[in-house]
Protein backbone atom coordinates (compact mmCIF):
# COMPACT_ATOMS: atom_id res chain seq x y z
CA UNK A 1 0.00 0.00 0.00
CA UNK A 2 1.24 3.61 -0.52
CA UNK A 3 3.33 5.26 2.11
CA UNK A 4 2.05 8.45 3.74
CA UNK A 5 3.48 11.48 1.90
CA UNK A 6 5.15 14.09 4.09
CA UNK A 7 5.59 17.78 3.31
CA UNK A 8 8.87 19.51 3.95
CA UNK A 9 10.12 22.94 2.93
CA UNK A 10 13.86 23.68 2.50
CA UNK A 11 15.45 26.99 3.33
CA UNK A 12 14.75 29.54 0.59
CA UNK A 13 18.46 29.94 -0.25
CA UNK A 14 19.35 26.22 -0.23
CA UNK A 15 21.46 25.33 -3.24
CA UNK A 16 20.28 22.34 -5.30
CA UNK A 17 23.54 20.46 -4.77
CA UNK A 18 23.44 20.95 -1.02
CA UNK A 19 19.97 19.69 -0.27
CA UNK A 20 20.79 15.99 0.09
CA UNK A 21 17.92 13.79 1.28
CA UNK A 22 15.85 16.82 2.24
CA UNK A 23 16.08 18.00 -1.37
CA UNK A 24 14.80 14.69 -2.66
CA UNK A 25 11.90 14.82 -0.18
CA UNK A 26 11.09 18.33 -1.34
CA UNK A 27 11.09 17.27 -5.02
CA UNK A 28 8.80 14.33 -4.24
CA UNK A 29 6.33 16.48 -2.26
CA UNK A 30 6.40 19.21 -4.88
CA UNK A 31 5.15 16.62 -7.39
CA UNK A 32 2.44 15.48 -4.97
CA UNK A 33 1.32 19.05 -4.37
CA UNK A 34 1.17 19.66 -8.14
CA UNK A 35 -1.11 16.66 -8.56
CA UNK A 36 -3.40 17.97 -5.83
CA UNK A 37 -3.55 21.36 -7.49
CA UNK A 38 -4.49 19.69 -10.75
CA UNK A 39 -7.37 17.95 -9.03
CA UNK A 40 -8.75 21.24 -7.73
CA UNK A 41 -7.23 23.86 -9.97
CA UNK A 42 -10.06 26.33 -9.58
CA UNK A 43 -9.37 26.47 -5.86
CA UNK A 44 -5.67 27.38 -6.13
CA UNK A 45 -4.96 25.44 -2.97
CA UNK A 46 -2.82 22.47 -2.04
CA UNK A 47 -4.69 19.54 -0.54
CA UNK A 48 -2.56 17.23 1.56
CA UNK A 49 -3.12 13.50 1.98
CA UNK A 50 -2.80 11.92 5.41
CA UNK A 51 -2.40 15.37 6.96
CA UNK A 52 -3.72 14.30 10.35
CA UNK A 53 -2.54 10.70 10.45
CA UNK A 54 1.02 11.16 11.69
CA UNK A 55 1.64 13.69 14.48
CA UNK A 56 4.98 15.47 14.46
CA UNK A 57 7.19 15.78 17.55
CA UNK A 58 6.53 19.00 19.42
CA UNK A 59 6.31 20.55 22.83
CA UNK A 60 2.52 20.79 22.53
CA UNK A 61 -0.14 18.11 22.60
CA UNK A 62 1.32 15.20 20.61
CA UNK A 63 -0.40 12.09 21.91
CA UNK A 64 -4.06 12.81 21.11
CA UNK A 65 -5.98 10.45 18.88
CA UNK A 66 -9.26 10.56 17.01
CA UNK A 67 -10.91 7.26 16.20
CA UNK A 68 -10.75 3.75 17.63
CA UNK A 69 -7.47 1.98 18.30
CA UNK A 70 -6.64 -1.44 16.80
CA UNK A 71 -8.16 -4.17 18.96
CA UNK A 72 -10.65 -1.81 20.59
CA UNK A 73 -14.32 -2.76 20.83
CA UNK A 74 -16.53 -0.55 18.68
CA UNK A 75 -19.11 -0.12 21.46
CA UNK A 76 -16.36 0.98 23.84
CA UNK A 77 -15.21 3.58 21.34
CA UNK A 78 -18.76 4.86 20.78
CA UNK A 79 -19.15 5.33 24.53
CA UNK A 80 -15.85 7.22 24.70
CA UNK A 81 -16.90 9.41 21.79
CA UNK A 82 -20.15 10.36 23.53
CA UNK A 83 -18.27 11.14 26.75
CA UNK A 84 -15.82 13.37 24.86
CA UNK A 85 -18.68 15.79 24.12
CA UNK A 86 -19.43 16.41 27.79
CA UNK A 87 -18.43 19.80 29.14
CA UNK A 88 -19.51 23.41 29.34
CA UNK A 89 -16.60 25.26 27.72
CA UNK A 90 -17.19 27.21 24.54
CA UNK A 91 -13.75 26.66 23.02
CA UNK A 92 -13.25 25.20 19.55
CA UNK A 93 -12.39 21.50 19.43
CA UNK A 94 -11.07 19.22 16.70
CA UNK A 95 -13.46 16.32 16.23
CA UNK A 96 -13.95 13.19 14.13
CA UNK A 97 -17.37 12.60 12.60
CA UNK A 98 -18.18 8.96 11.73
CA UNK A 99 -21.16 8.02 9.57
CA UNK A 100 -23.53 5.06 9.43
CA UNK A 101 -23.08 4.90 5.64
CA UNK A 102 -20.53 6.17 3.14
CA UNK A 103 -21.35 9.57 1.61
CA UNK A 104 -20.93 10.97 -1.87
CA UNK A 105 -18.83 14.14 -2.24
CA UNK A 106 -21.98 16.20 -2.80
CA UNK A 107 -23.39 15.09 0.57
CA UNK A 108 -20.40 16.38 2.57
CA UNK A 109 -21.50 20.02 3.12
CA UNK A 110 -24.90 19.03 4.52
CA UNK A 111 -23.33 16.31 6.66
CA UNK A 112 -21.01 18.87 8.26
CA UNK A 113 -24.05 20.89 9.41
CA UNK A 114 -22.29 24.21 8.90
CA UNK A 115 -19.10 23.33 10.77
CA UNK A 116 -15.65 24.00 9.34
CA UNK A 117 -14.43 20.85 7.56
CA UNK A 118 -10.68 20.51 8.01
CA UNK A 119 -10.26 16.98 6.65
CA UNK A 120 -12.21 14.50 4.56
CA UNK A 121 -11.57 10.77 4.96
CA UNK A 122 -11.93 8.86 1.70
CA UNK A 123 -12.09 5.05 1.58
CA UNK A 124 -13.31 2.86 -1.26
CA UNK A 125 -14.88 -0.25 0.28
CA UNK A 126 -14.27 -3.51 -1.62
CA UNK A 127 -15.25 -6.82 -0.08
CA UNK A 128 -12.23 -8.66 1.38
CA UNK A 129 -9.77 -6.24 -0.23
CA UNK A 130 -7.61 -3.85 1.80
CA UNK A 131 -7.97 -0.42 0.25
CA UNK A 132 -6.20 2.75 1.40
CA UNK A 133 -7.76 5.20 3.82
CA UNK A 134 -6.88 8.68 2.58
CA UNK A 135 -7.39 11.80 4.68
CA UNK A 136 -7.35 14.98 2.61
CA UNK A 137 -6.84 18.27 4.45
CA UNK A 138 -9.19 20.92 3.12
CA UNK A 139 -9.22 24.73 3.38
CA UNK A 140 -12.39 26.53 4.39
CA UNK A 141 -15.41 26.44 2.11
CA UNK A 142 -17.68 23.77 0.69
CA UNK A 143 -15.97 23.35 -2.68
CA UNK A 144 -12.65 21.96 -1.35
CA UNK A 145 -14.54 19.35 0.67
CA UNK A 146 -16.62 18.33 -2.34
CA UNK A 147 -13.48 18.06 -4.48
CA UNK A 148 -11.62 16.02 -1.86
CA UNK A 149 -12.34 12.74 -3.69
CA UNK A 150 -10.70 14.07 -6.85
CA UNK A 151 -7.73 15.29 -4.81
CA UNK A 152 -7.40 11.90 -3.11
CA UNK A 153 -7.47 10.17 -6.50
CA UNK A 154 -4.75 12.45 -7.83
CA UNK A 155 -2.54 11.88 -4.81
CA UNK A 156 -2.99 8.13 -5.08
CA UNK A 157 -2.09 8.26 -8.78
CA UNK A 158 1.21 9.92 -7.86
CA UNK A 159 2.31 6.94 -5.76
CA UNK A 160 4.53 4.09 -6.91
CA UNK A 161 3.66 0.47 -6.13
CA UNK A 162 6.07 -2.45 -6.04
CA UNK A 163 3.64 -5.34 -6.44
CA UNK A 164 0.88 -6.05 -8.94
CA UNK A 165 -1.95 -6.41 -6.43
CA UNK A 166 -1.29 -3.04 -4.80
CA UNK A 167 -1.15 -1.39 -8.23
CA UNK A 168 -4.45 -3.01 -9.24
CA UNK A 169 -6.12 -1.89 -6.00
CA UNK A 170 -4.85 1.66 -6.47
CA UNK A 171 -6.15 1.75 -10.05
CA UNK A 172 -9.66 0.67 -9.01
CA UNK A 173 -9.73 3.03 -6.02
CA UNK A 174 -8.59 5.98 -8.13
CA UNK A 175 -11.20 5.23 -10.79
CA UNK A 176 -14.06 5.03 -8.31
CA UNK A 177 -12.99 8.20 -6.50
CA UNK A 178 -12.89 10.12 -9.76
CA UNK A 179 -16.36 8.79 -10.60
CA UNK A 180 -17.78 10.35 -7.42
CA UNK A 181 -18.47 7.13 -5.52
CA UNK A 182 -20.09 7.06 -2.08
CA UNK A 183 -16.69 6.69 -0.41
CA UNK A 184 -16.53 9.43 2.22
CA UNK A 185 -16.07 7.58 5.52
CA UNK A 186 -15.71 10.51 7.92
CA UNK A 187 -14.84 14.14 8.48
CA UNK A 188 -12.45 16.04 10.71
CA UNK A 189 -14.27 19.19 11.81
CA UNK A 190 -13.76 22.14 14.12
CA UNK A 191 -16.52 23.29 16.45
CA UNK A 192 -17.65 24.03 19.98
CA UNK A 193 -19.01 21.29 22.22
CA UNK A 194 -22.62 22.46 21.79
CA UNK A 195 -22.17 22.46 18.01
CA UNK A 196 -20.60 19.00 18.09
CA UNK A 197 -23.38 17.62 20.28
CA UNK A 198 -25.94 18.97 17.79
CA UNK A 199 -24.03 17.35 14.94
CA UNK A 200 -23.92 14.01 16.79
CA UNK A 201 -27.72 14.04 16.93
CA UNK A 202 -28.11 14.38 13.15
CA UNK A 203 -29.47 11.41 11.14
CA UNK A 204 -26.72 9.31 9.58
CA UNK A 205 -24.09 10.37 12.13
CA UNK A 206 -22.78 7.35 14.01
CA UNK A 207 -20.40 9.15 16.34
CA UNK A 208 -18.67 12.46 17.00
CA UNK A 209 -15.49 12.34 19.08
CA UNK A 210 -13.91 15.59 20.28
CA UNK A 211 -10.34 16.21 21.36
CA UNK A 212 -9.43 18.51 24.27
CA UNK A 213 -9.47 22.17 23.29
CA UNK A 214 -5.67 22.42 23.54
CA UNK A 215 -5.04 19.78 20.84
CA UNK A 216 -3.06 21.25 17.96
CA UNK A 217 -3.63 20.78 14.24
CA UNK A 218 -1.25 18.28 12.71
CA UNK A 219 -0.29 16.85 16.11
CA UNK A 220 -2.94 14.22 16.57
CA UNK A 221 -3.61 10.91 14.89
CA UNK A 222 -6.78 9.96 13.03
CA UNK A 223 -7.99 6.38 12.64
CA UNK A 224 -11.54 6.47 11.29
CA UNK A 225 -14.40 4.22 12.33
CA UNK A 226 -15.49 2.98 8.93
CA UNK A 227 -19.22 2.61 8.24
CA UNK A 228 -20.47 -0.88 9.00
CA UNK A 229 -17.59 -1.79 11.30
CA UNK A 230 -18.79 -3.76 14.32
CA UNK A 231 -17.24 -5.88 17.05
CA UNK A 232 -13.49 -5.42 17.36
CA UNK A 233 -11.32 -3.10 15.26
CA UNK A 234 -9.24 -5.49 13.15
CA UNK A 235 -7.54 -5.25 9.73
CA UNK A 236 -9.72 -5.84 6.69
CA UNK A 237 -9.14 -9.28 5.11
CA UNK A 238 -7.14 -9.03 1.90
CA UNK A 239 -7.82 -12.35 0.22
CA UNK A 240 -10.57 -11.34 -2.20
CA UNK A 241 -10.28 -10.68 -5.94
CA UNK A 242 -9.61 -7.12 -7.10
CA UNK A 243 -12.47 -6.05 -9.41
CA UNK A 244 -11.70 -4.80 -12.89
CA UNK A 245 -13.44 -1.49 -12.21
C-alpha positions as CSV (number, residue, x, y, z in Angstrom):
1,X,0.0,0.0,0.0
2,X,1.2,3.6,-0.5
3,X,3.3,5.3,2.1
4,X,2.1,8.5,3.7
5,X,3.5,11.5,1.9
6,X,5.1,14.1,4.1
7,X,5.6,17.8,3.3
8,X,8.9,19.5,3.9
9,X,10.1,22.9,2.9
10,X,13.9,23.7,2.5
11,X,15.5,27.0,3.3
12,X,14.8,29.5,0.6
13,X,18.5,29.9,-0.2
14,X,19.3,26.2,-0.2
15,X,21.5,25.3,-3.2
16,X,20.3,22.3,-5.3
17,X,23.5,20.5,-4.8
18,X,23.4,20.9,-1.0
19,X,20.0,19.7,-0.3
20,X,20.8,16.0,0.1
21,X,17.9,13.8,1.3
22,X,15.8,16.8,2.2
23,X,16.1,18.0,-1.4
24,X,14.8,14.7,-2.7
25,X,11.9,14.8,-0.2
26,X,11.1,18.3,-1.3
27,X,11.1,17.3,-5.0
28,X,8.8,14.3,-4.2
29,X,6.3,16.5,-2.3
30,X,6.4,19.2,-4.9
31,X,5.2,16.6,-7.4
32,X,2.4,15.5,-5.0
33,X,1.3,19.1,-4.4
34,X,1.2,19.7,-8.1
35,X,-1.1,16.7,-8.6
36,X,-3.4,18.0,-5.8
37,X,-3.5,21.4,-7.5
38,X,-4.5,19.7,-10.7
39,X,-7.4,17.9,-9.0
40,X,-8.8,21.2,-7.7
41,X,-7.2,23.9,-10.0
42,X,-10.1,26.3,-9.6
43,X,-9.4,26.5,-5.9
44,X,-5.7,27.4,-6.1
45,X,-5.0,25.4,-3.0
46,X,-2.8,22.5,-2.0
47,X,-4.7,19.5,-0.5
48,X,-2.6,17.2,1.6
49,X,-3.1,13.5,2.0
50,X,-2.8,11.9,5.4
51,X,-2.4,15.4,7.0
52,X,-3.7,14.3,10.4
53,X,-2.5,10.7,10.5
54,X,1.0,11.2,11.7
55,X,1.6,13.7,14.5
56,X,5.0,15.5,14.5
57,X,7.2,15.8,17.6
58,X,6.5,19.0,19.4
59,X,6.3,20.5,22.8
60,X,2.5,20.8,22.5
61,X,-0.1,18.1,22.6
62,X,1.3,15.2,20.6
63,X,-0.4,12.1,21.9
64,X,-4.1,12.8,21.1
65,X,-6.0,10.5,18.9
66,X,-9.3,10.6,17.0
67,X,-10.9,7.3,16.2
68,X,-10.7,3.8,17.6
69,X,-7.5,2.0,18.3
70,X,-6.6,-1.4,16.8
71,X,-8.2,-4.2,19.0
72,X,-10.7,-1.8,20.6
73,X,-14.3,-2.8,20.8
74,X,-16.5,-0.5,18.7
75,X,-19.1,-0.1,21.5
76,X,-16.4,1.0,23.8
77,X,-15.2,3.6,21.3
78,X,-18.8,4.9,20.8
79,X,-19.1,5.3,24.5
80,X,-15.8,7.2,24.7
81,X,-16.9,9.4,21.8
82,X,-20.2,10.4,23.5
83,X,-18.3,11.1,26.7
84,X,-15.8,13.4,24.9
85,X,-18.7,15.8,24.1
86,X,-19.4,16.4,27.8
87,X,-18.4,19.8,29.1
88,X,-19.5,23.4,29.3
89,X,-16.6,25.3,27.7
90,X,-17.2,27.2,24.5
91,X,-13.7,26.7,23.0
92,X,-13.2,25.2,19.5
93,X,-12.4,21.5,19.4
94,X,-11.1,19.2,16.7
95,X,-13.5,16.3,16.2
96,X,-14.0,13.2,14.1
97,X,-17.4,12.6,12.6
98,X,-18.2,9.0,11.7
99,X,-21.2,8.0,9.6
100,X,-23.5,5.1,9.4
101,X,-23.1,4.9,5.6
102,X,-20.5,6.2,3.1
103,X,-21.3,9.6,1.6
104,X,-20.9,11.0,-1.9
105,X,-18.8,14.1,-2.2
106,X,-22.0,16.2,-2.8
107,X,-23.4,15.1,0.6
108,X,-20.4,16.4,2.6
109,X,-21.5,20.0,3.1
110,X,-24.9,19.0,4.5
111,X,-23.3,16.3,6.7
112,X,-21.0,18.9,8.3
113,X,-24.1,20.9,9.4
114,X,-22.3,24.2,8.9
115,X,-19.1,23.3,10.8
116,X,-15.7,24.0,9.3
117,X,-14.4,20.9,7.6
118,X,-10.7,20.5,8.0
119,X,-10.3,17.0,6.6
120,X,-12.2,14.5,4.6
121,X,-11.6,10.8,5.0
122,X,-11.9,8.9,1.7
123,X,-12.1,5.1,1.6
124,X,-13.3,2.9,-1.3
125,X,-14.9,-0.3,0.3
126,X,-14.3,-3.5,-1.6
127,X,-15.3,-6.8,-0.1
128,X,-12.2,-8.7,1.4
129,X,-9.8,-6.2,-0.2
130,X,-7.6,-3.8,1.8
131,X,-8.0,-0.4,0.2
132,X,-6.2,2.7,1.4
133,X,-7.8,5.2,3.8
134,X,-6.9,8.7,2.6
135,X,-7.4,11.8,4.7
136,X,-7.4,15.0,2.6
137,X,-6.8,18.3,4.4
138,X,-9.2,20.9,3.1
139,X,-9.2,24.7,3.4
140,X,-12.4,26.5,4.4
141,X,-15.4,26.4,2.1
142,X,-17.7,23.8,0.7
143,X,-16.0,23.3,-2.7
144,X,-12.7,22.0,-1.3
145,X,-14.5,19.3,0.7
146,X,-16.6,18.3,-2.3
147,X,-13.5,18.1,-4.5
148,X,-11.6,16.0,-1.9
149,X,-12.3,12.7,-3.7
150,X,-10.7,14.1,-6.8
151,X,-7.7,15.3,-4.8
152,X,-7.4,11.9,-3.1
153,X,-7.5,10.2,-6.5
154,X,-4.7,12.4,-7.8
155,X,-2.5,11.9,-4.8
156,X,-3.0,8.1,-5.1
157,X,-2.1,8.3,-8.8
158,X,1.2,9.9,-7.9
159,X,2.3,6.9,-5.8
160,X,4.5,4.1,-6.9
161,X,3.7,0.5,-6.1
162,X,6.1,-2.4,-6.0
163,X,3.6,-5.3,-6.4
164,X,0.9,-6.0,-8.9
165,X,-2.0,-6.4,-6.4
166,X,-1.3,-3.0,-4.8
167,X,-1.1,-1.4,-8.2
168,X,-4.5,-3.0,-9.2
169,X,-6.1,-1.9,-6.0
170,X,-4.9,1.7,-6.5
171,X,-6.2,1.7,-10.0
172,X,-9.7,0.7,-9.0
173,X,-9.7,3.0,-6.0
174,X,-8.6,6.0,-8.1
175,X,-11.2,5.2,-10.8
176,X,-14.1,5.0,-8.3
177,X,-13.0,8.2,-6.5
178,X,-12.9,10.1,-9.8
179,X,-16.4,8.8,-10.6
180,X,-17.8,10.3,-7.4
181,X,-18.5,7.1,-5.5
182,X,-20.1,7.1,-2.1
183,X,-16.7,6.7,-0.4
184,X,-16.5,9.4,2.2
185,X,-16.1,7.6,5.5
186,X,-15.7,10.5,7.9
187,X,-14.8,14.1,8.5
188,X,-12.4,16.0,10.7
189,X,-14.3,19.2,11.8
190,X,-13.8,22.1,14.1
191,X,-16.5,23.3,16.4
192,X,-17.7,24.0,20.0
193,X,-19.0,21.3,22.2
194,X,-22.6,22.5,21.8
195,X,-22.2,22.5,18.0
196,X,-20.6,19.0,18.1
197,X,-23.4,17.6,20.3
198,X,-25.9,19.0,17.8
199,X,-24.0,17.3,14.9
200,X,-23.9,14.0,16.8
201,X,-27.7,14.0,16.9
202,X,-28.1,14.4,13.2
203,X,-29.5,11.4,11.1
204,X,-26.7,9.3,9.6
205,X,-24.1,10.4,12.1
206,X,-22.8,7.4,14.0
207,X,-20.4,9.1,16.3
208,X,-18.7,12.5,17.0
209,X,-15.5,12.3,19.1
210,X,-13.9,15.6,20.3
211,X,-10.3,16.2,21.4
212,X,-9.4,18.5,24.3
213,X,-9.5,22.2,23.3
214,X,-5.7,22.4,23.5
215,X,-5.0,19.8,20.8
216,X,-3.1,21.3,18.0
217,X,-3.6,20.8,14.2
218,X,-1.2,18.3,12.7
219,X,-0.3,16.9,16.1
220,X,-2.9,14.2,16.6
221,X,-3.6,10.9,14.9
222,X,-6.8,10.0,13.0
223,X,-8.0,6.4,12.6
224,X,-11.5,6.5,11.3
225,X,-14.4,4.2,12.3
226,X,-15.5,3.0,8.9
227,X,-19.2,2.6,8.2
228,X,-20.5,-0.9,9.0
229,X,-17.6,-1.8,11.3
230,X,-18.8,-3.8,14.3
231,X,-17.2,-5.9,17.1
232,X,-13.5,-5.4,17.4
233,X,-11.3,-3.1,15.3
234,X,-9.2,-5.5,13.1
235,X,-7.5,-5.3,9.7
236,X,-9.7,-5.8,6.7
237,X,-9.1,-9.3,5.1
238,X,-7.1,-9.0,1.9
239,X,-7.8,-12.4,0.2
240,X,-10.6,-11.3,-2.2
241,X,-10.3,-10.7,-5.9
242,X,-9.6,-7.1,-7.1
243,X,-12.5,-6.1,-9.4
244,X,-11.7,-4.8,-12.9
245,X,-13.4,-1.5,-12.2
